[in-house]
Amino acid sequence: MVLGSRSEPLSHLEVLVVDCQATAAAPRGHLLEIGWAQVRDTVTHPHACLIALPDGEQIPPAVSRITGISEHMMRSAVDRQLAWRALSDQAASLTQQPAPTVIHFARFEQPFLRTLGAGVFPLDVVCTRDIARRLLPDLPRCSLRALAGYFGRAVGALRRSADHVEATAFVWQELIRLLDTKGVSTWSALHDWLAAPVEPTRCRRRVWPMPRDVRLSVPQAPGIYRMLRTDGSVLYVGKAASLHHRVNSYFRKQNGVPERLLEMLSQARGISFDVTPSPLEAALLEPDEIKRHRPPYNVALTIHDRSLSFTSLDLSARSPQPSPQCPLGPFASAEMLDQFAALARAGRVALTSGSRGPDDGTFTAGYDRLCATHPELSRVDLSAHAKLLRLGTRLWREGRRDRDVDEDDVNERGLTVWTPEFVQVSLEWLALRAALARRRAIWLTRLVDASVVWREPGDSCTRLIVIEKGEVALSTVVDADALPPIPPGYHRPVAARRQAFTVASFDRLRVLTTELKRLLGAGAPVALRLGVGPALDGSRLASALWWV
């Protein structure tokens, strides 16, 4: 029985918007959260509730990571039938029956909802993804995040039902406007339109939402660029030696484009940029811009969930602030420090915890191989931490860099296959990383007050920057034969330098270090001064940077 008018305009029709989160797709997965809201012109406050998992079931770590839902939060979960009754009552309150229901990627939600309904299904479902793929066939991706961003709305980083209900409602309102231009203005007309066959299209070149003239107008100059949604919000911040070349490179590739990049480019409708005097200065500006805008598609150099640590001289203790007991730092990875401390105790958590790490027997066998292979670890005059730091330093001196993962160490599901040999390699890599982080902490502390004179490859202009308390205090053109001046803060005590460190200054000095390596690698003239002594340049600077 159908109640209400199926000829009411979509723009006036009250619909139910639903979203589900689950541990996996049906039938293997279990409902984790369900959210819904009644929507007409605006979104009413969405209802959302966590759903109790069957006995013995747990949230997979990957799902917990992308949803932010923890086992602790599940204490407030409700029985799924209780949630279904509340959803059904909401659906029954709509004038039109079965209730017009809007879901994004409905093929994921519907099996869960139909199982809950047990043969009684009061929802008449349409899928915003299916609608969008017909209306916007050239859009690279039609995920909820891509569509919402295309229309100018951000979606939260975590996949939660309440946020996704609001985002789906927003997308629905935008799609209604586009449907009206196609002559589809009622619910029944929408069903007929979706049921009509679509003419197959030949494979063709990708078409991007960003107007071609916008990206082609970006200048051939160094600087930073920002990918923008239609509402001006920033999707991504990047740096470039040539803004024009870098920005347009995103839109040339037709195949093999990563999914995350396709999702971002589906939303990018504009570009803003700042020209800088040199690529080095663009690189120093980039981390500050990332922290200011917090773009969703920047992973490195963000400030979210990051802090600095300081340690004792042998890394055996750590603290969030420098102190007489923990004077060394800064370190960006507390996890690495904790793993290193576990290695010094011969603890299995030095690698990974739970089922993702090696079992006790495999770890012990690998640890024994490590100790038998390296003579440093048999010394009795050093602490366990000091011995491991010496091992890491020697491995670096011998040329060890990135850890190699052999095909035999990964199974067909992409999971690590732990063997004693692979445990040994992983522990060596951990010792190397800890020793490297220690040297970098000392180097960055020296770089807090510094001056640099350089000339970019192929450029005739020589430039100077002065770093004071980790900030760029001066940036200017100098004579071709100029030397770096004594930095104003060269006399600042080491303890004071470490006290002044922030995540922003840490990132800035890490970037400066990378840029110095780039210039040396390109054969460009560059000189660094850290105090009253002579500047480091050429082979002396290269030698210092080799260790960090």
C-alpha positions in Angstrom: 0.0 0.0 0.0 1.4 3.4 -1.0 0.4 6.4 1.0 1.1 10.0 0.2 1.7 11.6 -3.2 4.5 10.3 -5.4 4.1 13.4 -7.5 5.3 15.8 -4.8 8.4 17.7 -6.1 11.6 16.3 -4.8 12.6 19.6 -3.4 9.6 19.5 -1.1 9.6 15.8 -0.4 10.4 14.6 3.1 12.9 11.7 2.9 14.8 9.5 5.4 18.6 9.6 5.0 20.3 6.5 6.4 23.9 5.5 6.9 25.5 2.3 8.3 29.0 1.4 9.4 30.0 -2.2 9.8 33.0 -4.4 10.6 33.0 -5.6 6.9 30.6 -5.9 4.0 27.6 -8.3 4.3 27.4 -11.2 4.8 30.7 -11.5 6.5 30.5 -8.2 8.5 28.4 -7.1 11.4 26.6 -3.8 11.9 28.7 -1.4 14.0 26.7 1.8 13.9 23.5 3.1 12.2 22.4 6.7 11.8 19.3 8.4 10.2 17.6 11.7 9.9 14.4 13.1 8.3 15.3 15.6 5.6 13.3 18.1 3.6 14.8 21.6 3.1 17.2 21.1 6.0 18.7 18.3 7.9 17.1 17.6 11.3 19.6 16.5 14.0 20.7 13.0 13.0 20.1 10.1 15.3 23.0 7.6 15.6 23.7 4.6 17.8 26.4 2.0 18.1 25.2 -1.6 17.6 26.2 -4.3 20.0 28.4 -6.9 18.2 27.6 -10.7 18.5 29.4 -12.4 21.4 33.0 -13.1 20.6 33.2 -10.5 17.8 35.6 -7.6 18.0 36.2 -4.5 15.9 38.9 -5.1 13.4 41.9 -2.7 14.0 41.6 -1.2 10.5 37.9 -0.5 11.1 38.6 1.1 14.5 41.2 3.2 12.8 38.9 4.7 10.1 35.9 5.0 12.3 37.5 6.0 15.6 35.1 3.5 17.4 36.9 1.7 20.2 35.9 -1.3 22.3 35.4 1.1 25.2 32.9 3.1 23.3 31.0 -0.1 22.5 29.9 -0.3 26.1 27.1 2.1 25.2 26.0 0.0 22.2 22.4 -1.1 21.9 20.8 -4.2 20.5 20.4 -4.0 16.8 16.6 -4.8 16.9 16.1 -1.9 19.3 17.9 0.4 16.8 15.8 -1.0 13.9 12.6 -0.4 15.8 13.6 3.3 16.3 14.5 3.6 12.6 11.3 1.9 11.5 9.2 4.3 13.8 10.9 7.2 12.2 10.2 5.8 8.7 6.5 5.3 9.6 6.2 9.0 10.5 6.8 10.1 6.9 3.7 10.9 4.9 4.7 8.8 1.9 4.9 5.0 2.4 7.1 3.0 2.0 9.3 5.8 3.3 11.4 7.5 0.6 14.9 6.7 1.8 18.2 8.1 0.5 21.4 6.2 1.1 24.9 6.7 -0.3 26.2 3.4 -1.8 23.0 1.6 -0.9 24.3 -1.8 -2.0 26.5 -1.8 1.2 23.7 -0.8 3.6 20.7 -2.7 2.2 21.7 -6.3 3.1 22.1 -5.2 6.7 18.9 -3.3 6.8 16.9 -6.1 5.1 18.3 -8.6 7.6 17.1 -6.4 10.4 13.7 -6.1 8.7 13.3 -9.9 8.6 10.9 -9.7 5.6 9.2 -6.4 6.6 11.1 -3.5 4.8 9.4 -0.1 5.1 12.0 1.7 3.1 11.9 2.7 -0.6 15.6 3.2 -1.3 17.5 5.3 -3.8 21.3 5.5 -3.9 23.0 8.9 -4.3 26.0 7.3 -5.8 24.0 5.7 -8.6 22.3 9.1 -9.2 25.6 10.9 -9.3 27.2 8.5 -11.6 24.5 9.2 -14.2 24.4 12.9 -13.6 28.1 13.4 -13.5 29.6 10.6 -15.6 32.9 12.4 -16.0 33.6 12.9 -12.3 36.6 10.7 -11.5 35.1 9.4 -8.2 31.6 9.4 -6.7 32.4 8.4 -3.1 30.5 10.3 -0.4 33.6 12.3 0.4 34.3 13.1 -3.3 30.7 14.1 -4.0 30.3 16.3 -0.9 33.6 17.9 -1.7 32.7 18.4 -5.3 29.6 20.4 -4.2 31.7 22.3 -1.6 31.3 20.5 1.8 33.9 18.7 3.8 33.3 15.3 5.4 35.0 14.4 8.7 38.1 12.3 8.7 36.4 9.5 10.7 33.7 7.4 9.1 30.8 8.0 11.6 27.2 7.6 10.7 25.9 11.0 12.0 28.4 12.9 9.9 27.7 10.7 6.9 24.0 11.2 7.2 24.5 15.0 7.1 26.9 14.7 4.2 24.5 12.4 2.3 21.6 14.9 2.9 23.7 17.7 1.6 24.6 15.7 -1.5 20.9 14.8 -2.0 19.9 18.4 -2.0 22.5 19.2 -4.6 21.5 16.3 -6.8 17.9 17.4 -6.7 18.9 20.6 -8.4 20.7 18.7 -11.1 17.9 16.2 -11.5 15.5 19.1 -12.1 17.6 20.2 -15.1 17.0 16.7 -16.5 13.3 16.9 -16.0 13.3 14.5 -13.1 11.4 16.3 -10.3 9.3 13.6 -8.5 10.1 10.4 -6.6 8.3 8.2 -9.2 10.1 10.0 -12.0 13.4 9.4 -10.3 12.7 5.6 -10.0 11.8 5.5 -13.7 15.0 7.5 -14.6 17.2 5.2 -12.6 15.5 2.1 -14.2 16.1 3.4 -17.7 19.2 1.8 -19.4 22.2 3.9 -19.9 23.9 4.0 -23.2 27.4 2.5 -22.9 30.2 5.0 -23.5 33.6 4.4 -25.1 36.7 4.6 -22.9 37.8 8.2 -23.1 40.2 10.6 -21.4 39.5 11.6 -17.9 37.7 14.9 -17.5 38.5 16.9 -14.4 36.2 19.3 -12.5 38.8 22.0 -12.3 38.5 24.4 -15.3 41.5 24.0 -17.6 42.1 27.7 -17.8 42.4 27.9 -14.0 45.3 25.5 -13.8 47.0 26.8 -17.0 47.1 30.3 -15.5 49.4 29.2 -12.7 52.8 30.9 -13.2 56.2 29.2 -14.0 57.7 30.2 -10.6 58.6 28.5 -7.3 56.1 28.7 -4.5 53.3 26.9 -2.7 49.8 26.0 -4.1 46.5 25.1 -2.5 43.9 22.8 -4.1 40.4 24.3 -3.2 36.8 23.2 -3.1 34.1 25.4 -4.5 33.6 26.9 -1.0 37.3 27.9 -0.9 38.3 25.3 1.7 41.7 23.8 1.2 42.0 20.2 0.2 45.8 20.0 -0.2 48.9 22.2 0.1 52.0 21.5 -1.9 55.3 23.1 -2.9 56.9 23.3 -6.3 60.0 24.6 -8.0 57.6 25.4 -10.9 54.0 25.9 -9.8 52.8 25.7 -13.4 54.5 22.3 -14.0 53.6 20.8 -10.7 49.9 21.8 -10.6 49.3 20.7 -14.2 51.1 17.4 -13.7 48.1 16.2 -11.6 45.8 16.4 -14.6 48.1 14.8 -17.3 48.1 11.2 -16.0 45.3 9.1 -17.3 46.0 5.7 -15.8 47.4 4.4 -12.6 46.2 7.4 -10.5 45.9 6.4 -6.8 42.4 6.3 -5.4 43.1 8.9 -2.8 44.3 11.3 -5.5 41.3 10.7 -7.7 39.1 11.4 -4.7 40.9 14.7 -4.1 40.8 15.8 -7.8 37.1 15.0 -7.9 36.7 17.9 -5.4 39.3 20.3 -6.6 37.6 23.2 -8.4 40.2 26.0 -7.8 43.8 26.9 -7.1 45.4 29.5 -5.0 49.2 30.0 -4.8 52.0 32.1 -3.3 55.1 32.7 -5.3 58.4 32.5 -3.4 61.8 33.8 -4.3 63.2 30.2 -4.4 62.3 26.5 -4.1 64.0 26.4 -0.7 61.8 29.2 0.7 58.7 27.4 -0.8 59.7 24.3 1.1 60.0 26.2 4.3 56.7 27.8 3.9 54.8 24.6 3.0 54.7 23.0 6.6 53.4 26.3 8.1 50.6 26.4 5.5 49.7 22.8 6.1 49.4 23.4 9.8 47.4 26.6 9.2 44.8 25.0 6.9 44.9 21.4 8.1 44.0 20.0 4.6 42.5 16.6 4.6 44.8 15.2 1.9 48.1 16.2 3.5 49.5 13.4 5.5 53.1 14.6 6.2 53.9 17.8 8.2 50.5 18.0 9.8 50.1 18.9 13.5 47.2 16.5 14.3 48.0 14.0 17.1 51.6 14.9 17.1 53.9 15.9 20.0 57.7 16.0 20.7 59.6 13.9 23.2 62.9 14.3 25.0 65.0 11.5 26.3 68.0 10.5 28.5 71.3 10.4 26.7 71.0 6.7 25.9 67.2 6.9 25.1 66.3 4.7 28.1 63.8 7.3 29.5 61.6 9.8 27.8 59.6 12.9 28.7 57.3 15.4 26.9 59.5 18.2 28.1 63.3 18.6 28.2 64.7 18.1 31.8 68.0 17.3 33.5 67.0 13.6 33.4 65.8 13.9 29.7 67.9 16.6 28.1 68.2 15.1 24.6 65.7 15.8 21.8 63.4 16.6 20.1 62.1 13.2 18.9 58.9 13.1 16.8 58.1 9.4 17.3 57.2 8.3 20.8 56.3 5.0 19.3 59.8 4.4 18.0 61.3 5.4 21.4 59.0 2.9 23.2 59.8 0.1 20.7 63.5 0.8 21.2 63.1 0.7 25.0 61.3 -2.7 24.5 64.2 -3.9 22.4 66.6 -3.1 25.1 64.5 -5.3 27.4 64.4 -8.0 24.7 60.6 -7.5 24.6 58.5 -8.8 21.7 56.6 -5.5 21.5 59.7 -4.0 20.1 58.2 -5.0 16.7 54.4 -5.0 16.8 51.9 -6.1 19.4 49.2 -8.7 19.3 48.6 -11.0 16.3 50.3 -8.6 13.9 53.8 -9.3 15.4 55.9 -12.5 15.6 55.0 -15.1 18.2 57.2 -15.5 21.3 59.2 -18.3 19.9 60.0 -16.6 16.5 60.9 -13.4 18.3 63.2 -15.1 20.7 64.9 -17.0 17.8 65.4 -13.7 15.9 66.6 -11.8 18.9 69.2 -14.6 19.6 70.4 -14.3 16.0 70.8 -10.5 16.4 72.9 -10.9 19.6 75.0 -13.7 18.0 75.7 -11.6 14.8 76.8 -8.3 16.3 79.7 -8.1 18.8 78.6 -4.8 20.2 75.7 -6.6 21.9 78.0 -8.8 24.0 79.8 -6.0 25.7 79.4 -5.9 29.5 80.6 -2.4 30.0 77.7 -0.7 28.3 73.9 -0.5 29.0 71.6 -2.4 26.7 70.4 0.9 25.2 74.0 2.1 24.6 74.9 -1.1 22.9 72.0 -0.9 20.5 72.8 2.7 19.7 76.3 1.7 18.8 75.0 -1.1 16.6 72.6 1.3 14.8 75.5 3.8 14.2 77.7 1.1 12.8 75.0 -0.2 10.5 74.5 3.4 9.2 78.2 3.8 8.6 78.2 0.6 6.7 75.6 1.9 4.3 72.4 0.4 5.7 69.4 2.6 4.9 65.9 1.4 4.0 64.8 -2.0 5.3 64.3 -4.5 2.5 61.3 -6.7 2.6 61.7 -9.8 0.5 58.8 -11.4 -1.4 59.2 -14.4 0.9 58.4 -12.1 3.9 54.9 -11.2 2.7 52.2 -13.7 2.0 49.5 -13.6 -0.7 47.2 -11.5 1.6 49.9 -8.8 2.0 50.6 -9.8 5.6 54.1 -10.1 7.1 55.4 -13.6 7.5 57.6 -13.5 10.5 60.7 -15.7 10.5 63.7 -15.5 12.8 65.7 -14.0 9.9 63.1 -11.3 9.3 62.9 -10.6 13.1 66.6 -10.0 13.1 66.5 -7.6 10.1 63.6 -5.7 11.7 65.4 -5.3 15.0 68.5 -4.1 13.2 66.4 -1.6 11.5 64.9 -0.4 14.8 68.4 0.1 16.3 69.4 2.0 13.1 66.4 4.3 13.3 66.9 5.0 17.0 70.6 6.0 16.4 69.6 8.1 13.5 66.9 9.9 15.4 69.4 10.6 18.2 71.8 12.2 15.8 69.1 14.2 14.1 67.9 15.5 17.4 71.4 16.9 18.1 71.7 18.3 14.6 68.3 20.0 14.7 69.2 21.6 18.1 72.2 23.2 16.4 70.1 24.3 13.5 67.7 26.3 15.7 70.0 29.3 15.3 71.7 29.3 11.9 72.3 31.2 8.7 72.4 29.9 5.1 73.7 31.4 1.9 72.9 29.5 -1.3 72.2 29.8 -5.0 69.6 27.6 -6.7 70.8 25.5 -9.7 70.6 27.5 -12.9 69.9 30.7 -11.0 72.1 33.8 -10.9 70.7 35.1 -7.6 72.3 34.4 -4.3 70.1 34.4 -1.3 70.4 34.4 2.5 68.1 33.2 5.2 68.7 33.6 8.9 67.0 31.1 11.4 66.4 32.3 14.9 64.7 30.1 17.5 63.7 27.8 14.7 61.9 30.6 12.8 62.9 32.3 9.5 63.9 35.7 10.8 65.4 37.1 7.6 65.2 36.2 3.9 66.9 38.4 1.4 69.2 38.7 -1.7 73.0 39.0 -1.1 76.1 39.4 -3.2 77.3 36.4 -5.1 80.4 36.1 -2.9 78.6 36.7 0.4 79.3 34.4 3.4 76.7 33.4 6.0 76.7 35.9 8.9 77.1 34.7 12.5 73.5 33.8 13.5 72.2 36.2 16.2 71.2 33.4 18.5 74.5 31.4 18.3 75.1 31.9 22.0 71.8 30.5 23.1 72.3 27.6 25.5 71.4 24.2 24.2 68.8 23.7 27.0 67.0 26.9 26.0 67.0 25.8 22.3 65.3 22.6 23.3 62.8 24.3 25.5 61.7 26.5 22.5 61.0 23.6 20.2 57.5 23.1 18.8 56.2 20.6 16.2 56.2 23.5 13.7 59.9 24.4 14.3 60.8 20.7 14.3 59.2 20.2 10.9 60.7 23.5 9.5 64.2 22.5 10.5 63.7 18.9 9.1 62.7 20.5 5.8 65.7 22.8 5.8 67.9 19.8 6.3 66.3 18.1 3.3 66.7 21.2 1.2 70.4 21.5 2.1 70.9 17.9 0.9 69.0 18.7 -2.3 71.2 21.7 -3.1 74.4 19.7 -2.4 73.1 16.9 -4.5 72.5 19.3 -7.4 76.0 20.7 -7.1 74.7 24.2 -6.1 76.8 26.5 -3.9 75.5 26.4 -0.3 77.1 27.4 3.0 75.7 26.9 6.5 76.9 28.8 9.6 76.0 27.6 13.1 78.2 29.9 15.3 81.3 32.0 15.4 83.4 29.4 13.6 83.7 29.1 9.9 80.8 28.2 7.7 80.2 24.6 6.6 80.2 24.2 2.8 81.2 21.7 0.2 82.5 18.4 1.5 82.3 19.6 5.2 78.6 20.3 4.9 78.1 17.1 3.0 79.9 15.1 5.6 77.7 16.6 8.4 74.5 15.9 6.5 75.5 12.4 5.6 74.9 11.4 9.3 71.4 12.9 9.5 
